[in-house]
């Protein structure tokens, strides 16, 4: 049980649960330091690609050392484009199933 004025730090990737019993302020998620930058950067690119692009632009201005580390750990693919391709593939699969069902019904009617 955390008391007023106390702070708790939960390291990145640790499972935890919070139950607020009263009004509270929390700073959660996306806590990044130079020691966990690479892990946070890779995670951000995968989960929040647009945010990672904005973050990178600011890193170039404020922390060129971290921008250089980000360059070394860029994903070999564009997560947004990968998601688009996946949605398009699923759509095409659904359309192919619908077309096969339509042809099957037509064949039954003709028989």
Phi and psi restraints in degrees (value plus and minus 20) as a CYANA .aco file:
   2 UNK   PHI    -109.7   -69.7
   2 UNK   PSI     114.5   154.5
   3 UNK   PHI    -117.8   -77.8
   3 UNK   PSI     139.1   179.1
   4 UNK   PHI     -72.9   -32.9
   4 UNK   PSI     116.4   156.4
   5 UNK   PHI      68.0   108.0
   5 UNK   PSI     -31.4     8.6
   6 UNK   PHI    -107.4   -67.4
   6 UNK   PSI     132.3   172.3
   7 UNK   PHI    -145.5  -105.5
   7 UNK   PSI     123.0   163.0
   8 UNK   PHI    -144.6  -104.6
   8 UNK   PSI     120.5   160.5
   9 UNK   PHI    -133.8   -93.8
   9 UNK   PSI     104.6   144.6
  10 UNK   PHI    -131.6   -91.6
  10 UNK   PSI      95.1   135.1
  11 UNK   PHI     -80.7   -40.7
  11 UNK   PSI     132.0   172.0
  12 UNK   PHI     -74.3   -34.3
  12 UNK   PSI     111.0   151.0
  13 UNK   PHI      69.2   109.2
  13 UNK   PSI     -25.4    14.6
  14 UNK   PHI    -104.0   -64.0
  14 UNK   PSI     111.4   151.4
  15 UNK   PHI     -90.3   -50.3
  15 UNK   PSI     119.2   159.2
  16 UNK   PHI    -181.5  -141.5
  16 UNK   PSI     143.2   183.2
  17 UNK   PHI    -152.8  -112.8
  17 UNK   PSI     123.1   163.1
  18 UNK   PHI    -144.3  -104.3
  18 UNK   PSI     112.8   152.8
  19 UNK   PHI    -143.4  -103.4
  19 UNK   PSI      88.7   128.7
  20 UNK   PHI    -102.7   -62.7
  20 UNK   PSI     100.7   140.7
  21 UNK   PHI    -114.2   -74.2
  21 UNK   PSI     -31.6     8.4
  22 UNK   PHI    -172.3  -132.3
  22 UNK   PSI     157.5   197.5
  23 UNK   PHI     -76.6   -36.6
  23 UNK   PSI     116.4   156.4
  24 UNK   PHI    -170.3  -130.3
  24 UNK   PSI     142.1   182.1
  25 UNK   PHI    -141.2  -101.2
  25 UNK   PSI     113.4   153.4
  26 UNK   PHI    -152.7  -112.7
  26 UNK   PSI     122.0   162.0
  27 UNK   PHI    -133.2   -93.2
  27 UNK   PSI      93.5   133.5
  28 UNK   PHI    -152.2  -112.2
  28 UNK   PSI     143.3   183.3
  29 UNK   PHI      39.0    79.0
  29 UNK   PSI     133.4   173.4
  30 UNK   PHI      39.8    79.8
  30 UNK   PSI       5.1    45.1
  31 UNK   PHI     -95.7   -55.7
  31 UNK   PSI      98.2   138.2
  32 UNK   PHI    -150.4  -110.4
  32 UNK   PSI     115.6   155.6
  33 UNK   PHI    -146.9  -106.9
  33 UNK   PSI     156.4   196.4
  34 UNK   PHI     -82.4   -42.4
  34 UNK   PSI     -47.6    -7.6
  35 UNK   PHI     -93.6   -53.6
  35 UNK   PSI     -47.9    -7.9
  36 UNK   PHI    -137.0   -97.0
  36 UNK   PSI      -1.2    38.8
  37 UNK   PHI     -78.2   -38.2
  37 UNK   PSI     -69.1   -29.1
  38 UNK   PHI     -79.8   -39.8
  38 UNK   PSI     -65.6   -25.6
  39 UNK   PHI     -81.7   -41.7
  39 UNK   PSI     -64.1   -24.1
  40 UNK   PHI     -85.4   -45.4
  40 UNK   PSI     -59.7   -19.7
  41 UNK   PHI     -83.2   -43.2
  41 UNK   PSI     -67.8   -27.8
  42 UNK   PHI     -82.8   -42.8
  42 UNK   PSI     -64.5   -24.5
  43 UNK   PHI     -81.4   -41.4
  43 UNK   PSI     -62.3   -22.3
  44 UNK   PHI     -85.1   -45.1
  44 UNK   PSI     -61.6   -21.6
  45 UNK   PHI     -80.1   -40.1
  45 UNK   PSI     -60.6   -20.6
  46 UNK   PHI     -93.1   -53.1
  46 UNK   PSI     -66.3   -26.3
  47 UNK   PHI    -109.1   -69.1
  47 UNK   PSI     -51.0   -11.0
  48 UNK   PHI    -158.3  -118.3
  48 UNK   PSI      47.0    87.0
  49 UNK   PHI     -79.2   -39.2
  49 UNK   PSI     -57.0   -17.0
  50 UNK   PHI     -88.4   -48.4
  50 UNK   PSI     -60.8   -20.8
  51 UNK   PHI     -82.1   -42.1
  51 UNK   PSI     -61.3   -21.3
  52 UNK   PHI     -82.4   -42.4
  52 UNK   PSI     -54.5   -14.5
  53 UNK   PHI     -85.5   -45.5
  53 UNK   PSI     -62.7   -22.7
  54 UNK   PHI     -86.6   -46.6
  54 UNK   PSI     -60.8   -20.8
  55 UNK   PHI     -80.1   -40.1
  55 UNK   PSI     -64.8   -24.8
  56 UNK   PHI     -80.0   -40.0
  56 UNK   PSI     -63.6   -23.6
  57 UNK   PHI     -79.6   -39.6
  57 UNK   PSI     -59.9   -19.9
  58 UNK   PHI     -93.4   -53.4
  58 UNK   PSI     -53.8   -13.8
  59 UNK   PHI     -81.7   -41.7
  59 UNK   PSI     -60.1   -20.1
  60 UNK   PHI     -77.8   -37.8
  60 UNK   PSI     -57.1   -17.1
  61 UNK   PHI     -98.7   -58.7
  61 UNK   PSI     -68.8   -28.8
  62 UNK   PHI    -113.8   -73.8
  62 UNK   PSI     -52.8   -12.8
  63 UNK   PHI    -158.9  -118.9
  63 UNK   PSI      53.7    93.7
  64 UNK   PHI     -76.8   -36.8
  64 UNK   PSI     -48.3    -8.3
  65 UNK   PHI     -84.1   -44.1
  65 UNK   PSI     -60.6   -20.6
  66 UNK   PHI     -95.4   -55.4
  66 UNK   PSI     -52.0   -12.0
  67 UNK   PHI     -82.9   -42.9
  67 UNK   PSI     -57.1   -17.1
  68 UNK   PHI     -85.7   -45.7
  68 UNK   PSI     -62.1   -22.1
  69 UNK   PHI     -83.4   -43.4
  69 UNK   PSI     -58.9   -18.9
  70 UNK   PHI     -82.4   -42.4
  70 UNK   PSI     -61.5   -21.5
  71 UNK   PHI     -79.6   -39.6
  71 UNK   PSI     -58.6   -18.6
  72 UNK   PHI     -91.3   -51.3
  72 UNK   PSI     -40.0     0.0
  73 UNK   PHI    -139.9   -99.9
  73 UNK   PSI      11.2    51.2
  74 UNK   PHI     -91.2   -51.2
  74 UNK   PSI     123.4   163.4
  75 UNK   PHI     -86.2   -46.2
  75 UNK   PSI     126.2   166.2
  76 UNK   PHI     -96.8   -56.8
  76 UNK   PSI     -14.0    26.0
  77 UNK   PHI    -164.4  -124.4
  77 UNK   PSI     143.9   183.9
  78 UNK   PHI    -114.2   -74.2
  78 UNK   PSI      91.9   131.9
  79 UNK   PHI     -77.8   -37.8
  79 UNK   PSI     -56.0   -16.0
  80 UNK   PHI     -85.6   -45.6
  80 UNK   PSI     -65.6   -25.6
  81 UNK   PHI     -85.6   -45.6
  81 UNK   PSI     -58.2   -18.2
  82 UNK   PHI     -81.8   -41.8
  82 UNK   PSI     -61.2   -21.2
  83 UNK   PHI     -85.5   -45.5
  83 UNK   PSI     -61.3   -21.3
  84 UNK   PHI     -80.5   -40.5
  84 UNK   PSI     -65.4   -25.4
  85 UNK   PHI     -81.9   -41.9
  85 UNK   PSI     -60.1   -20.1
  86 UNK   PHI     -84.0   -44.0
  86 UNK   PSI     -64.6   -24.6
  87 UNK   PHI     -83.1   -43.1
  87 UNK   PSI     -62.1   -22.1
  88 UNK   PHI     -84.0   -44.0
  88 UNK   PSI     -62.0   -22.0
  89 UNK   PHI     -82.7   -42.7
  89 UNK   PSI     -64.3   -24.3
  90 UNK   PHI     -83.2   -43.2
  90 UNK   PSI     -61.3   -21.3
  91 UNK   PHI     -81.2   -41.2
  91 UNK   PSI     -65.2   -25.2
  92 UNK   PHI     -84.3   -44.3
  92 UNK   PSI     -57.4   -17.4
  93 UNK   PHI     -83.9   -43.9
  93 UNK   PSI     -63.3   -23.3
  94 UNK   PHI     -82.9   -42.9
  94 UNK   PSI     -61.5   -21.5
  95 UNK   PHI     -84.7   -44.7
  95 UNK   PSI     -57.8   -17.8
  96 UNK   PHI     -85.0   -45.0
  96 UNK   PSI     -59.9   -19.9
  97 UNK   PHI     -83.8   -43.8
  97 UNK   PSI     -65.5   -25.5
  98 UNK   PHI     -80.3   -40.3
  98 UNK   PSI     -62.5   -22.5
  99 UNK   PHI     -85.0   -45.0
  99 UNK   PSI     -60.7   -20.7
 100 UNK   PHI     -84.4   -44.4
 100 UNK   PSI     -61.4   -21.4
 101 UNK   PHI     -84.4   -44.4
 101 UNK   PSI     -60.7   -20.7
 102 UNK   PHI     -82.4   -42.4
 102 UNK   PSI     -63.9   -23.9
 103 UNK   PHI     -85.4   -45.4
 103 UNK   PSI     -58.3   -18.3
 104 UNK   PHI     -82.5   -42.5
 104 UNK   PSI     -63.3   -23.3
 105 UNK   PHI     -83.3   -43.3
 105 UNK   PSI     -62.5   -22.5
 106 UNK   PHI     -82.4   -42.4
 106 UNK   PSI     -59.9   -19.9
 107 UNK   PHI     -85.9   -45.9
 107 UNK   PSI     -56.8   -16.8
 108 UNK   PHI     -87.8   -47.8
 108 UNK   PSI     -58.5   -18.5
 109 UNK   PHI     -86.2   -46.2
 109 UNK   PSI     -60.8   -20.8
 110 UNK   PHI     -89.2   -49.2
 110 UNK   PSI     -48.3    -8.3
